[in-house]
């Protein structure tokens, strides 16, 4: 996220604010900014007396303010970091008085995860004036693939679109979880290594041939043999391939195909923008739309919704999830 990078860049240039209020539903960048300040702002010698890490569940706003008002010892500044500050949500507005007149030799970092600071309240306005309010926003799954490619490119590891999509399908939009897996690859592979589906299968354990991405493509191409082969694999490995996830992804897929049919401009750039997909995958949707006219797409969406209900135990008796998926595939591709 550009805003997070800008905060780090400003600190590196010596533009340091007295308060950093890090908030939002996506904790990844909150941790990145907080960790950077914790690791870099003071020397190792200075940290012993001038750096304090507190936790919201074990402290109070009054105690935070008391520590923030202290003067540094034999250093230019002190750093006070409050982690899990969302546990102080009921009293966080009590920071207003301090935020109006912050100690200039203190850098106070508030990590307020999974919540948003109320923009209508005085605290937000005061910190915006005297410090930094950063909101970490969750990426949609259709944005995560590009994030993976950009992130790894910056680290000198080119990632193929299919490889990034495999990671998204398997790990969702949890950036911290994804980054942990990417770092494992970096430990194993030298810089410049291309991250391919084969590399991911070998080192992360995601099958390059038997995953939801390949199932979706098989359905789009009406390759029933391949689709049922993947369904059989899912049935044999239900914990790694839960039906509820597959059904959800198929619903999104056919919803996108329905949207494709309604687009007046079907150029690659327009389709990629409207469906929020990589241009690399546009041709897959062209093929799928050819194989599934609008009327059949609407019917398939209804079939997927029925299977979703059955997967949750309504009207399916004791039918195994693998059999529900195979039944759905027969109906969809008929």
C-alpha positions in Angstrom: 0.0 0.0 0.0 1.4 3.3 -1.1 0.4 5.2 2.1 2.3 2.7 4.3 5.4 3.0 2.1 5.2 6.8 2.3 5.1 6.7 6.1 8.2 4.6 6.2 9.9 6.8 3.5 9.1 10.0 5.6 10.6 8.4 8.7 13.7 7.5 6.8 14.0 11.1 5.7 13.7 12.3 9.3 10.1 13.4 9.0 8.9 11.8 12.3 5.5 12.5 13.8 4.8 12.4 17.6 1.7 10.1 17.1 1.0 7.2 14.7 -2.5 5.8 15.0 -2.5 2.6 13.0 -6.0 1.3 12.5 -8.2 -0.8 10.2 -9.3 -4.3 9.3 -6.1 -5.4 7.6 -3.3 -5.9 10.2 -0.5 -6.6 7.7 0.6 -3.0 7.1 -0.1 -2.0 10.8 2.4 -4.6 11.8 4.9 -3.5 9.1 4.8 0.2 10.1 4.9 -0.6 13.8 7.8 -3.1 13.4 9.8 -0.7 11.3 9.5 2.0 14.0 10.3 -0.5 16.7 13.4 -1.8 14.9 14.8 1.4 13.3 14.0 4.6 15.2 16.4 4.0 18.1 19.8 2.5 18.3 20.3 -0.7 20.3 21.9 1.3 23.0 19.0 3.8 23.2 16.3 1.1 23.2 17.0 -0.1 26.8 15.9 3.1 28.5 13.8 4.7 25.7 11.6 2.1 24.1 8.6 0.6 25.7 6.1 -1.9 24.3 2.7 -2.0 26.0 -0.5 -4.1 25.4 -4.0 -2.8 25.4 -5.4 -5.6 27.6 -2.8 -4.9 30.3 -2.8 -1.1 30.4 -5.0 2.0 30.4 -5.1 5.2 28.4 -3.9 7.1 31.5 -0.9 4.8 31.9 -0.1 5.2 28.2 -0.2 9.0 28.5 1.9 8.9 31.6 4.6 7.0 29.8 4.4 9.2 26.7 5.0 12.3 28.8 8.3 11.1 30.1 11.5 12.6 28.8 14.1 10.4 27.0 17.3 9.4 28.7 20.5 10.2 26.9 18.7 10.1 23.6 16.9 12.5 21.2 13.6 10.7 21.6 11.7 7.8 23.2 9.3 5.4 21.5 6.1 4.1 23.1 4.3 1.3 21.2 0.9 0.1 22.2 -0.1 -3.2 20.6 -3.6 -4.6 20.6 -4.9 -1.2 21.4 -8.4 -2.2 20.2 -8.8 -3.6 23.7 -9.1 0.0 24.8 -11.8 0.9 22.4 -14.2 2.1 25.1 -11.7 4.6 26.5 -9.5 5.4 23.5 -11.1 8.9 23.2 -9.4 9.8 26.5 -6.2 10.3 24.3 -7.6 13.6 23.0 -6.0 15.8 25.6 -2.6 14.3 25.0 -3.0 14.3 21.2 -3.8 18.1 21.3 -0.4 18.7 22.9 1.9 15.6 22.4 5.3 15.3 23.9 7.6 16.4 21.0 10.4 14.0 22.2 8.1 10.9 22.2 6.9 8.8 19.3 3.7 7.2 20.3 2.5 4.3 18.1 -1.0 3.0 18.6 -1.8 -0.3 16.9 -5.6 -0.4 16.8 -6.3 -3.5 14.7 -9.5 -4.9 13.2 -11.3 -1.6 14.0 -11.6 1.8 12.5 -11.1 5.1 14.4 -14.4 7.0 14.2 -13.7 9.8 11.8 -16.5 11.9 13.3 -14.8 11.9 16.7 -12.4 14.6 17.9 -9.5 12.2 18.4 -9.3 11.4 14.7 -9.3 15.1 13.8 -6.7 16.0 16.4 -4.3 13.1 15.4 -4.8 14.0 11.7 -3.6 17.5 12.6 -0.7 16.6 14.9 0.3 13.1 13.8 -0.6 10.3 11.4 -3.8 8.2 11.1 -3.2 5.2 8.9 -6.1 2.9 7.9 -5.2 -0.6 6.7 -7.9 -1.7 4.4 -8.6 -5.4 3.5 -7.9 -6.2 -0.2 -10.6 -7.9 -2.1 -9.5 -11.4 -3.4 -9.5 -10.1 -7.0 -6.8 -7.5 -5.9 -4.6 -10.0 -4.0 -3.1 -11.6 -7.0 -1.7 -8.3 -8.3 -0.4 -7.6 -4.8 1.5 -10.8 -4.7 3.1 -10.1 -8.1 4.0 -6.5 -7.1 5.4 -7.6 -3.7 7.6 -10.4 -5.1 8.7 -8.2 -8.0 10.1 -5.7 -5.5 12.0 -8.5 -3.9 13.4 -9.7 -7.3 11.1 -12.8 -7.6 8.9 -12.7 -10.7 5.6 -14.5 -10.2 3.5 -16.0 -12.9 -0.2 -15.0 -12.9 -1.3 -18.6 -12.5 1.0 -19.0 -9.5 -0.3 -15.9 -7.8 -3.9 -17.1 -8.5 -3.1 -20.5 -6.9 -1.9 -18.7 -3.7 -5.1 -16.6 -3.6 -7.4 -19.6 -4.1 -5.6 -21.5 -1.3 -4.8 -18.7 1.2 -7.6 -16.2 0.6 -6.9 -12.5 1.2 -4.9 -12.8 4.5 -1.8 -10.8 3.5 0.1 -11.9 6.6 -0.5 -15.5 5.9 0.4 -15.1 2.2 3.6 -13.2 3.1 4.7 -15.9 5.4 4.4 -18.4 2.6 6.3 -16.1 0.2 9.1 -15.6 2.7 9.5 -19.4 2.9 10.0 -19.4 -0.9 12.6 -16.7 -0.5 14.5 -18.7 2.0 14.6 -21.7 -0.3 15.2 -20.0 -3.7 17.9 -17.5 -4.7 16.9 -14.0 -5.9 15.7 -13.9 -9.5 14.0 -17.3 -9.3 10.6 -17.3 -11.1 7.8 -18.4 -8.9 5.8 -20.9 -10.9 2.9 -23.3 -10.2 5.5 -26.1 -10.0 7.6 -24.3 -7.4 4.5 -23.6 -5.3 3.4 -27.2 -5.5 6.8 -28.4 -4.4 7.4 -26.0 -1.6 4.0 -24.9 -0.3 2.0 -28.0 -0.9 -0.7 -26.6 -3.2 -1.3 -28.9 -6.1 -0.8 -27.2 -9.4 -3.3 -29.6 -11.1 -5.9 -30.3 -8.5 -7.2 -26.9 -7.1 -10.2 -24.7 -7.5 -8.5 -22.6 -10.1 -8.0 -25.6 -12.4 -11.5 -26.9 -11.6 -12.9 -23.5 -12.7 -11.0 -23.6 -15.9 -12.0 -27.2 -16.7 -15.7 -26.2 -16.2 -15.2 -23.1 -18.4 -13.7 -25.2 -21.2 -16.3 -27.9 -20.6 -13.6 -30.5 -20.0 -15.7 -32.9 -18.0 -12.9 -35.5 -17.7 -10.6 -33.1 -16.1 -13.3 -31.5 -13.9 -14.3 -34.9 -12.5 -10.7 -35.9 -11.9 -10.3 -32.8 -9.8 -13.6 -33.5 -8.0 -12.4 -37.0 -7.2 -9.2 -35.6 -5.7 -11.2 -33.1 -3.6 -13.4 -36.0 -2.4 -10.2 -37.9 -1.2 -8.8 -34.7 0.4 -11.8 -33.0 1.9 -9.9 -31.1 4.7 -7.7 -29.3 2.1 -10.6 -28.7 -0.3 -13.8 -27.9 1.6 -16.9 -27.9 -0.5 -18.1 -24.6 0.9 -15.1 -22.8 -0.5 -15.4 -24.5 -3.9 -19.1 -23.6 -4.2 -18.4 -20.0 -3.2 -15.7 -19.7 -5.9 -17.9 -21.3 -8.5 -20.7 -18.9 -7.6 -18.3 -15.9 -8.1 -17.1 -17.4 -11.3 -20.5 -17.8 -13.0 -21.5 -14.4 -11.7 -18.5 -12.9 -13.5 -19.5 -14.9 -16.7 -23.0 -13.4 -16.4 -21.5 -10.0 -16.1 -19.3 -10.6 -19.1 -22.4 -11.4 -21.2 -23.8 -8.0 -20.3 -20.7 -6.0 -21.2 -21.1 -3.7 -24.3 -17.4 -3.5 -24.7 -15.7 -6.9 -24.7 -12.1 -5.7 -25.4 -9.5 -7.2 -23.2 -8.8 -4.0 -21.3 -12.5 -3.3 -20.7 -13.2 -6.9 -19.5 -10.3 -6.9 -17.2 -11.4 -3.6 -15.6 -15.1 -4.5 -15.3 -14.6 -8.1 -14.0 -11.6 -7.0 -11.9 -9.4 -9.7 -13.2 -5.9 -9.8 -14.7 -5.8 -9.3 -18.5 -4.0 -12.6 -18.5 -7.2 -14.4 -17.7 -9.6 -12.6 -20.0 -9.5 -15.2 -22.7 -10.6 -17.9 -20.2 -13.8 -15.9 -19.7 -14.3 -15.5 -23.5 -14.2 -19.3 -23.8 -16.5 -19.9 -20.9 -19.0 -17.3 -22.2 -19.0 -19.1 -25.5 -19.7 -22.5 -23.8 -22.3 -21.1 -21.4 -24.9 -18.7 -22.9 -26.6 -16.3 -20.6 -29.6 -18.5 -20.0 -27.4 -21.5 -19.0 -25.3 -19.2 -16.7 -28.4 -18.1 -14.8 -29.4 -21.8 -14.4 -26.0 -22.7 -13.2 -26.0 -20.0 -10.6 -29.3 -21.4 -9.3 -27.8 -25.0 -9.2 -24.7 -23.7 -7.3 -27.0 -22.0 -4.8 -28.9 -25.3 -4.3 -25.7 -27.1 -3.7 -24.6 -24.4 -1.2 -27.7 -25.1 0.8 -27.2 -28.8 0.6 -23.5 -28.5 1.7 -24.8 -26.9 4.9 -27.0 -29.9 5.7 -30.3 -28.8 4.3 -32.1 -31.4 2.3 -29.0 -33.5 1.5 -29.3 -36.2 4.1 -25.9 -37.9 4.6 -24.6 -37.3 1.1 -20.8 -36.8 1.2 -19.5 -33.4 0.0 -17.6 -35.1 -2.8 -20.7 -36.6 -4.2 -22.5 -33.2 -4.0 -19.8 -31.7 -6.0 -19.8 -34.4 -8.6 -23.6 -34.1 -8.9 -23.2 -30.3 -9.4 -20.6 -30.8 -12.1 -22.9 -33.1 -14.1 -25.7 -30.6 -13.9 -23.6 -27.6 -14.8 -21.8 -29.2 -17.7 -24.8 -31.1 -19.2 
